[in-house]
Amino acid sequence: MQNPTIAVVALVAGLTGSGPVQSSEPPPAPNGIEFPQGYQDWRVIGVSHRTDNNTLRIILGKMEHFFKKGDLTQVVSQFEVVANQIGTSDTEDAETKSLVLEIYNLKNQAMVITEFSKRSIKISGIVSLEGSPVAIINGRVFERGQMLDEEVKIQDIRPEEVEFIFRDVRIIRRWE
């Protein structure tokens, strides 16, 4: 049986020995599967040992990539891929604990923002009354700090957007 550690060392040695890459395009894949754009910026979030072919595969931090693009469904999907491999935040290793908490937090933010987006919230205007900004939301006038409903707080009102707090997640919406 091949030692997975040796495979990783050989891979790293092969990458470091080839010199700097001159192209910004991903290299052609020997297996025919193309590398996605931006893959170089993904962070490693876990390693798994595949017993089907005795290799290690690195699970990349695509969650952050998809979150920045606004593809929240993919954030949750990527979490589900690694959920059984990352354990819980109760790990003894401080660095791993921090990373696990960050992964869970990113997944939770994606889920909360997705749920918030299903709410009927229409910002139809932002004006300044006596020096204080107010927002017209769902036909009603709101000031900073007021509750839109029992779960949504209006945290801030800026000239072109309103900042909400929903389930401890900050969400910004621009007005139409």
GROMACS elastic network, one bead per residue, 0.5 to 0.9 nm:
[ bonds ]
;  ai    aj funct       b0    kb
    1    54     6  0.74176   500
    2     5     6  0.88095   500
    2     6     6  0.79123   500
    2     7     6  0.80471   500
    2    54     6  0.66467   500
    2    55     6  0.81201   500
    3     6     6  0.55798   500
    3     7     6  0.68870   500
    3    54     6  0.77724   500
    3    55     6  0.81566   500
    4     7     6  0.51462   500
    4     8     6  0.65379   500
    4     9     6  0.88663   500
    4    49     6  0.77852   500
    4    54     6  0.66080   500
    4    55     6  0.53853   500
    4    56     6  0.57502   500
    5     8     6  0.52061   500
    5     9     6  0.62911   500
    5    10     6  0.86417   500
    5    55     6  0.87144   500
    5    56     6  0.78396   500
    6     9     6  0.50545   500
    6    10     6  0.60524   500
    6    11     6  0.84776   500
    7    10     6  0.51640   500
    7    11     6  0.61513   500
    7    12     6  0.86724   500
    7    55     6  0.71706   500
    7    56     6  0.76625   500
    8    11     6  0.50181   500
    8    12     6  0.61442   500
    8    13     6  0.84979   500
    8    55     6  0.85720   500
    8    56     6  0.72585   500
    8    57     6  0.89609   500
    9    12     6  0.50992   500
    9    13     6  0.59912   500
    9    14     6  0.84470   500
   10    13     6  0.50425   500
   10    14     6  0.60172   500
   10    15     6  0.85674   500
   11    14     6  0.51142   500
   11    15     6  0.62433   500
   11    16     6  0.87000   500
   12    15     6  0.50998   500
   12    16     6  0.61102   500
   12    17     6  0.84469   500
   13    16     6  0.52391   500
   13    17     6  0.59451   500
   13    18     6  0.86755   500
   14    17     6  0.53220   500
   14    18     6  0.64829   500
   15    18     6  0.56729   500
   15    19     6  0.78321   500
   16    19     6  0.64079   500
   16    20     6  0.83819   500
   18    21     6  0.80952   500
   21    24     6  0.77958   500
   22    25     6  0.89380   500
   23    26     6  0.76180   500
   23    27     6  0.82295   500
   24    27     6  0.88021   500
   25    28     6  0.88394   500
   25    37     6  0.79952   500
   26    29     6  0.84725   500
   26    34     6  0.79174   500
   26    35     6  0.60328   500
   26    36     6  0.77131   500
   26    37     6  0.71732   500
   26    38     6  0.86671   500
   26    39     6  0.83841   500
   26    40     6  0.87431   500
   27    34     6  0.83019   500
   27    35     6  0.75366   500
   28    31     6  0.87605   500
   28    32     6  0.75302   500
   28    33     6  0.83156   500
   28    34     6  0.66795   500
   28    35     6  0.77305   500
   29    32     6  0.52869   500
   29    33     6  0.58441   500
   29    34     6  0.57985   500
   29    35     6  0.70661   500
   30    33     6  0.76988   500
   31    34     6  0.84453   500
   35    38     6  0.86393   500
   35    39     6  0.69111   500
   36    39     6  0.57407   500
   37    40     6  0.80942   500
   38    41     6  0.56587   500
   38    42     6  0.72768   500
   38    65     6  0.80131   500
   39    42     6  0.54155   500
   39    43     6  0.89090   500
   39    60     6  0.82974   500
   39    62     6  0.79797   500
   39    65     6  0.86073   500
   40    43     6  0.83044   500
   41    61     6  0.84421   500
   41    62     6  0.88534   500
   41    65     6  0.80536   500
   42    45     6  0.89369   500
   42    60     6  0.56402   500
   42    62     6  0.56819   500
   42    63     6  0.84115   500
   42    64     6  0.75034   500
   42    65     6  0.68082   500
   43    59     6  0.86537   500
   43    60     6  0.54971   500
   43    62     6  0.73752   500
   43    64     6  0.83023   500
   44    47     6  0.79145   500
   44    58     6  0.67904   500
   44    59     6  0.60365   500
   44    61     6  0.53076   500
   44    62     6  0.87289   500
   45    58     6  0.79853   500
   45    59     6  0.60276   500
   45    60     6  0.57050   500
   45    61     6  0.54472   500
   45    62     6  0.88878   500
   45    82     6  0.83381   500
   45    86     6  0.80461   500
   45    99     6  0.74397   500
   45   100     6  0.83199   500
   45   103     6  0.81652   500
   46    57     6  0.89357   500
   46    58     6  0.63288   500
   46    59     6  0.52969   500
   46    60     6  0.71855   500
   46    61     6  0.84671   500
   46    82     6  0.73840   500
   46    85     6  0.71101   500
   46    86     6  0.66148   500
   47    56     6  0.69865   500
   47    57     6  0.61379   500
   47    59     6  0.58348   500
   47    60     6  0.87746   500
   47    85     6  0.78527   500
   47    86     6  0.88172   500
   48    55     6  0.87841   500
   48    56     6  0.59953   500
   48    57     6  0.58687   500
   48    58     6  0.66797   500
   48    59     6  0.75138   500
   48    85     6  0.71040   500
   49    54     6  0.71427   500
   49    55     6  0.62641   500
   49    57     6  0.66703   500
   49    58     6  0.89737   500
   50    53     6  0.61647   500
   50    54     6  0.56694   500
   50    55     6  0.56822   500
   50    56     6  0.60938   500
   50    57     6  0.72354   500
   51    55     6  0.72771   500
   51    56     6  0.89031   500
   52    55     6  0.81833   500
   53    56     6  0.88824   500
   59    62     6  0.84051   500
   59    81     6  0.88742   500
   59    82     6  0.75982   500
   60    63     6  0.82860   500
   61    64     6  0.61374   500
   61    65     6  0.72391   500
   61    78     6  0.84821   500
   61   103     6  0.89087   500
   62    66     6  0.61689   500
   62    67     6  0.84501   500
   62    74     6  0.86090   500
   62    75     6  0.75302   500
   62    78     6  0.69480   500
   63    66     6  0.53107   500
   63    67     6  0.60272   500
   63    68     6  0.86482   500
   63    72     6  0.86603   500
   63    74     6  0.72494   500
   63    76     6  0.77352   500
   63    77     6  0.85848   500
   63    78     6  0.60092   500
   63    79     6  0.71156   500
   63   103     6  0.79584   500
   63   106     6  0.75429   500
   63   107     6  0.79783   500
   64    68     6  0.61279   500
   64    69     6  0.85704   500
   64    75     6  0.74278   500
   64   103     6  0.89498   500
   64   106     6  0.76985   500
   65    68     6  0.54231   500
   65    69     6  0.64435   500
   65    70     6  0.88211   500
   65    71     6  0.87266   500
   65    75     6  0.83796   500
   66    70     6  0.61252   500
   66    71     6  0.50474   500
   66    72     6  0.66586   500
   66    73     6  0.85183   500
   66    74     6  0.62407   500
   66    75     6  0.57882   500
   67    71     6  0.57725   500
   67    72     6  0.58180   500
   67    74     6  0.80543   500
   67    75     6  0.60893   500
   67   106     6  0.79737   500
   67   110     6  0.73357   500
   68    71     6  0.76649   500
   68    72     6  0.89735   500
   69    72     6  0.83334   500
   70    73     6  0.87369   500
   70    75     6  0.89031   500
   70   110     6  0.88715   500
   71    74     6  0.56068   500
   71    75     6  0.66773   500
   71   110     6  0.87413   500
   72    76     6  0.64941   500
   72    77     6  0.86058   500
   72   107     6  0.84334   500
   72   109     6  0.89055   500
   72   110     6  0.52414   500
   72   111     6  0.73902   500
   72   113     6  0.80793   500
   72   114     6  0.69579   500
   73    76     6  0.53779   500
   73    77     6  0.62034   500
   73    78     6  0.86809   500
   73   110     6  0.76604   500
   73   111     6  0.82920   500
   73   114     6  0.82095   500
   74    78     6  0.59136   500
   74    79     6  0.83999   500
   75    78     6  0.52587   500
   75    79     6  0.62954   500
   75    80     6  0.87929   500
   75   106     6  0.77494   500
   75   107     6  0.62850   500
   75   110     6  0.67216   500
   75   111     6  0.88722   500
   76    79     6  0.50310   500
   76    80     6  0.63045   500
   76    81     6  0.88289   500
   76   106     6  0.86246   500
   76   107     6  0.55353   500
   76   108     6  0.83412   500
   76   110     6  0.69187   500
   76   111     6  0.73234   500
   77    80     6  0.51118   500
   77    81     6  0.64736   500
   78    81     6  0.50955   500
   78    82     6  0.67416   500
   78    83     6  0.85595   500
   78   107     6  0.88328   500
   79    82     6  0.54070   500
   79    83     6  0.56545   500
   79   103     6  0.74302   500
   79   104     6  0.78815   500
   79   106     6  0.88659   500
   79   107     6  0.65302   500
   80    83     6  0.50601   500
   80    84     6  0.77824   500
   81    84     6  0.76397   500
   81    85     6  0.83994   500
   82    85     6  0.52136   500
   82    86     6  0.62678   500
   83    86     6  0.57075   500
   83    87     6  0.70628   500
   83    88     6  0.88880   500
   83   104     6  0.89000   500
   84    87     6  0.62921   500
   86    89     6  0.87995   500
   86    96     6  0.86896   500
   86   100     6  0.65231   500
   86   103     6  0.89882   500
   87    90     6  0.80310   500
   87    91     6  0.75019   500
   87   100     6  0.75491   500
   88    91     6  0.64218   500
   88    97     6  0.76419   500
   88   100     6  0.65901   500
   88   101     6  0.79362   500
   88   104     6  0.89106   500
   89    92     6  0.86080   500
   89    96     6  0.80215   500
   89    98     6  0.75118   500
   89    99     6  0.85219   500
   89   100     6  0.57259   500
   89   101     6  0.58426   500
   89   104     6  0.88641   500
   90    93     6  0.88438   500
   90    97     6  0.68189   500
   91    94     6  0.75497   500
   91    96     6  0.70459   500
   91    97     6  0.56602   500
   91   100     6  0.88068   500
   92    95     6  0.89939   500
   92    96     6  0.80187   500
   92    97     6  0.71936   500
   93    96     6  0.53499   500
   93    97     6  0.60104   500
   93    98     6  0.86531   500
   94    98     6  0.61323   500
   94    99     6  0.86374   500
   95    98     6  0.52027   500
   95    99     6  0.63160   500
   95   100     6  0.86888   500
   96    99     6  0.50495   500
   96   100     6  0.60483   500
   96   101     6  0.85261   500
   97   100     6  0.51415   500
   97   101     6  0.61468   500
   97   102     6  0.85912   500
   98   101     6  0.52056   500
   98   102     6  0.62115   500
   98   103     6  0.87420   500
   99   102     6  0.50434   500
   99   103     6  0.62401   500
   99   104     6  0.87147   500
  100   103     6  0.51319   500
  100   104     6  0.62535   500
  100   105     6  0.85068   500
  101   104     6  0.51769   500
  101   105     6  0.59754   500
  101   106     6  0.85647   500
  102   106     6  0.61024   500
  102   107     6  0.86330   500
  103   106     6  0.52156   500
  103   107     6  0.63238   500
  103   108     6  0.86514   500
  104   107     6  0.51643   500
  104   108     6  0.61134   500
  104   109     6  0.86091   500
  105   108     6  0.50317   500
  105   109     6  0.60628   500
  105   110     6  0.85643   500
  106   109     6  0.51353   500
  106   110     6  0.62345   500
  106   111     6  0.87054   500
  107   110     6  0.51636   500
  107   111     6  0.63166   500
  107   112     6  0.87617   500
  108   111     6  0.50888   500
  108   112     6  0.61671   500
  108   113     6  0.85823   500
  109   112     6  0.51143   500
  109   113     6  0.60293   500
  109   114     6  0.84014   500
  109   169     6  0.65202   500
  110   113     6  0.52503   500
  110   114     6  0.60571   500
  110   115     6  0.86116   500
  111   114     6  0.51002   500
  111   115     6  0.62297   500
  111   116     6  0.86336   500
  112   115     6  0.50768   500
  112   116     6  0.60764   500
  112   117     6  0.86003   500
  112   166     6  0.75064   500
  112   167     6  0.70808   500
  112   169     6  0.72165   500
  113   117     6  0.61037   500
  113   118     6  0.88242   500
  113   166     6  0.82832   500
  113   169     6  0.77385   500
  113   170     6  0.88535   500
  113   171     6  0.71760   500
  114   117     6  0.51963   500
  114   118     6  0.67688   500
  115   118     6  0.53812   500
  115   119     6  0.71535   500
  116   119     6  0.54391   500
  116   120     6  0.87214   500
  116   121     6  0.89708   500
  116   166     6  0.73111   500
  116   171     6  0.84627   500
  117   120     6  0.78113   500
  117   121     6  0.83640   500
  118   121     6  0.87630   500
  120   138     6  0.80181   500
  121   137     6  0.66599   500
  121   138     6  0.61194   500
  122   136     6  0.82663   500
  122   137     6  0.54528   500
  122   138     6  0.51828   500
  122   139     6  0.81005   500
  122   175     6  0.76207   500
  122   176     6  0.78502   500
  123   126     6  0.79191   500
  123   135     6  0.70294   500
  123   136     6  0.57992   500
  123   138     6  0.65297   500
  123   139     6  0.82599   500
  123   161     6  0.85876   500
  123   162     6  0.81974   500
  123   173     6  0.81817   500
  123   174     6  0.76413   500
  123   176     6  0.64282   500
  124   135     6  0.77327   500
  124   136     6  0.55379   500
  124   137     6  0.61080   500
  124   138     6  0.74658   500
  124   139     6  0.75189   500
  124   175     6  0.61517   500
  124   176     6  0.61275   500
  125   134     6  0.84179   500
  125   135     6  0.57828   500
  125   136     6  0.50834   500
  125   137     6  0.74790   500
  125   160     6  0.86253   500
  125   175     6  0.64989   500
  125   176     6  0.76936   500
  126   133     6  0.68485   500
  126   134     6  0.57305   500
  126   136     6  0.62121   500
  126   137     6  0.89744   500
  126   157     6  0.77277   500
  126   158     6  0.78337   500
  126   159     6  0.64416   500
  126   160     6  0.71018   500
  126   161     6  0.79371   500
  126   162     6  0.85774   500
  126   175     6  0.77440   500
  127   132     6  0.82936   500
  127   133     6  0.55932   500
  127   134     6  0.55279   500
  127   135     6  0.65040   500
  127   136     6  0.82970   500
  127   159     6  0.75910   500
  128   131     6  0.55658   500
  128   132     6  0.52151   500
  128   134     6  0.59934   500
  128   135     6  0.86833   500
  128   159     6  0.87154   500
  129   132     6  0.52790   500
  129   133     6  0.61100   500
  129   134     6  0.68964   500
  130   133     6  0.82793   500
  132   143     6  0.78987   500
  132   144     6  0.86967   500
  133   142     6  0.88840   500
  133   143     6  0.67644   500
  133   144     6  0.77025   500
  133   156     6  0.88836   500
  133   157     6  0.61607   500
  133   158     6  0.71905   500
  133   159     6  0.78593   500
  134   141     6  0.64635   500
  134   142     6  0.55022   500
  134   144     6  0.72258   500
  134   157     6  0.67001   500
  134   158     6  0.88491   500
  135   140     6  0.80638   500
  135   141     6  0.56599   500
  135   142     6  0.52991   500
  135   143     6  0.66123   500
  135   144     6  0.86461   500
  135   157     6  0.68315   500
  135   158     6  0.89642   500
  135   161     6  0.88889   500
  135   162     6  0.75507   500
  136   139     6  0.58776   500
  136   140     6  0.53291   500
  136   142     6  0.63457   500
  137   140     6  0.53540   500
  137   141     6  0.63886   500
  137   142     6  0.71273   500
  137   148     6  0.83411   500
  138   141     6  0.84774   500
  142   145     6  0.85637   500
  142   146     6  0.64608   500
  142   147     6  0.82722   500
  142   148     6  0.77185   500
  142   154     6  0.78015   500
  143   146     6  0.58862   500
  143   154     6  0.73948   500
  143   155     6  0.89612   500
  143   156     6  0.82090   500
  143   157     6  0.75840   500
  144   147     6  0.88034   500
  144   153     6  0.84972   500
  144   154     6  0.55992   500
  144   155     6  0.56966   500
  144   156     6  0.52181   500
  144   157     6  0.62498   500
  145   153     6  0.64248   500
  145   154     6  0.53031   500
  145   155     6  0.53155   500
  145   156     6  0.71386   500
  146   149     6  0.88701   500
  146   152     6  0.88077   500
  146   153     6  0.59415   500
  146   154     6  0.55531   500
  146   155     6  0.77135   500
  147   150     6  0.66617   500
  147   151     6  0.74945   500
  147   152     6  0.57768   500
  147   154     6  0.59831   500
  147   155     6  0.88419   500
  148   151     6  0.76108   500
  148   152     6  0.53518   500
  148   153     6  0.57905   500
  148   154     6  0.66366   500
  148   164     6  0.89811   500
  149   152     6  0.54353   500
  149   153     6  0.73508   500
  150   153     6  0.80837   500
  151   165     6  0.81986   500
  151   166     6  0.60353   500
  151   167     6  0.68982   500
  152   164     6  0.65040   500
  152   165     6  0.57870   500
  152   167     6  0.77205   500
  153   163     6  0.85761   500
  153   164     6  0.55520   500
  153   165     6  0.51219   500
  153   166     6  0.66950   500
  154   157     6  0.75242   500
  154   162     6  0.71789   500
  154   163     6  0.61277   500
  154   165     6  0.65145   500
  155   162     6  0.77214   500
  155   163     6  0.53891   500
  155   164     6  0.52315   500
  155   165     6  0.61951   500
  155   170     6  0.83676   500
  156   161     6  0.85562   500
  156   162     6  0.59175   500
  156   164     6  0.70874   500
  157   160     6  0.81121   500
  157   161     6  0.62788   500
  157   163     6  0.62768   500
  157   164     6  0.89422   500
  158   161     6  0.52489   500
  158   162     6  0.60556   500
  158   163     6  0.80095   500
  159   162     6  0.83330   500
  160   173     6  0.86570   500
  160   174     6  0.57707   500
  160   175     6  0.61338   500
  160   176     6  0.89829   500
  161   172     6  0.66400   500
  161   173     6  0.54714   500
  161   175     6  0.57027   500
  162   171     6  0.83874   500
  162   172     6  0.57183   500
  162   173     6  0.54565   500
  162   174     6  0.63795   500
  162   175     6  0.75335   500
  163   170     6  0.67609   500
  163   171     6  0.57350   500
  163   173     6  0.65033   500
  163   174     6  0.88108   500
  164   169     6  0.81193   500
  164   170     6  0.57938   500
  164   171     6  0.51430   500
  164   172     6  0.61160   500
  164   173     6  0.78776   500
  165   168     6  0.58526   500
  165   169     6  0.54904   500
  165   171     6  0.62027   500
  165   172     6  0.87631   500
  166   169     6  0.53145   500
  166   170     6  0.66400   500
  166   171     6  0.73044   500
  167   170     6  0.85083   500
